Amino acid sequence: MTAQAAFIDTVLEAMLPLEVTARPMFGEYDLYCHGKNFALVCDNTLFVKVTADGERVAGRTAKDSPYPGAKPAFKISPARLKRREWLVELVDVTSRALPAPKPKR
């Protein structure tokens, strides 16, 4: 199953006012904020990368792998997706904590 465009629109809207972009990747989506890949959307589920700062904000949010062999990430439930302030804070602190992407050659 792949992520649906309507779900991606819902996710991006939930993260406003942050400037988050989505890039399709093999039927799923990578999400970027502050120029950094901070999350994946797989099978209409949002998975946010785990960072120390993100752990503080996420609290007791479940972790799961977005696909076999992937590192565990915060699995954002539909109820948590509706908590805009919490989600925006999680996305902001997570993306800021991640290293800058390596320059392309």
C-alpha positions in Angstrom: 0.0 0.0 0.0 1.2 3.5 -0.8 0.6 6.9 0.8 -2.2 8.8 -0.6 -1.9 12.5 -1.7 -4.9 13.5 0.4 -3.1 12.1 3.5 0.1 14.0 2.7 -2.0 17.2 2.4 -3.5 16.6 5.8 0.0 16.0 7.3 1.5 19.1 5.8 -1.5 21.2 6.9 -1.2 19.9 10.4 2.4 21.1 10.6 1.7 24.7 9.6 3.2 27.3 10.2 6.4 25.3 9.6 7.6 25.1 6.0 7.5 21.4 5.5 7.9 19.8 2.0 7.1 16.3 0.8 9.0 14.4 -1.8 7.6 11.2 -3.3 9.9 8.2 -2.9 8.9 4.7 -4.2 5.2 5.3 -3.5 5.8 6.8 -0.1 7.0 10.2 1.0 10.0 11.8 2.6 9.3 15.0 4.6 11.7 17.9 5.0 11.9 20.8 7.3 14.9 23.3 7.7 16.4 21.4 4.7 16.6 18.1 6.6 14.7 14.9 6.2 13.0 14.4 9.5 10.1 12.0 8.7 8.6 9.4 6.4 5.0 8.8 5.4 4.4 5.1 4.7 1.0 3.4 4.3 -0.7 6.7 5.4 1.2 6.7 8.7 3.6 9.5 9.8 6.9 8.3 11.2 9.2 11.0 12.8 12.9 10.2 13.3 14.0 9.8 16.9 16.3 12.4 18.5 17.1 13.2 22.1 15.2 16.5 21.8 12.3 14.7 20.1 12.2 12.1 22.9 11.5 14.9 25.4 8.6 16.3 23.3 7.2 12.9 22.2 6.8 11.5 25.6 5.1 8.1 25.5 4.6 8.1 21.7 4.9 4.6 20.3 7.9 3.7 18.1 7.8 1.4 15.1 9.8 0.8 11.9 8.2 2.4 8.8 9.4 -0.6 6.7 11.4 -3.8 7.3 15.0 -3.0 8.2 14.4 0.6 9.0 15.4 2.2 12.3 12.4 2.7 14.7 10.8 6.1 14.5 7.9 7.8 16.4 4.7 6.4 15.0 2.3 9.3 15.0 -1.3 8.2 15.6 -4.3 10.0 14.0 -5.2 11.5 17.4 -1.7 12.9 17.8 -1.7 14.2 14.2 -4.6 16.5 15.3 -2.6 18.0 18.1 -1.1 20.8 16.1 1.0 22.6 18.8 2.5 19.3 19.9 3.2 18.1 16.4 4.8 21.4 15.3 7.1 21.4 18.4 8.1 17.8 17.7 8.9 18.5 14.1 10.8 21.7 14.9 13.0 20.2 17.6 13.6 17.0 15.6 14.6 18.8 12.4 16.8 21.2 14.2 18.6 18.4 16.1 19.4 16.5 12.9 22.7 17.1 11.1 22.8 19.2 8.0 22.7 17.2 4.8 26.0 16.6 3.2 26.7 18.8 0.2 26.3 17.1 -3.2 29.3 16.7 -5.4 
